């Protein structure tokens, strides 16, 4: 059985913009057959570096955090409603690893 991927979605407070990005990421993953194969946690930027030790990748909707322990996906496109192909491709690639 494949390992459940742990995904962090980070924004300034861990609430508002990360919720928007979370919905987009969940839609993408479910549409591509990953339903039930991931867990998403929304976190504020201030704790993302520490929490990334236990994550498979981070989707950030604000300034890219430093000192991450896993790959980063720039999720600002999810807030703009355009340019989502690039983060979508990166997320799907990371899900296959």
Buried (B, 14 or more C-beta within 10 A) or exposed (E): EEEEBBBBBBBBBBEEBBEBBBEBBBEBBEEEEBEEBBEBBBBBBEEBBEBBEEBBBBBBBBEBBEEBEBBBBBBBBBBEEEEBEEBBEBBEEBBEE
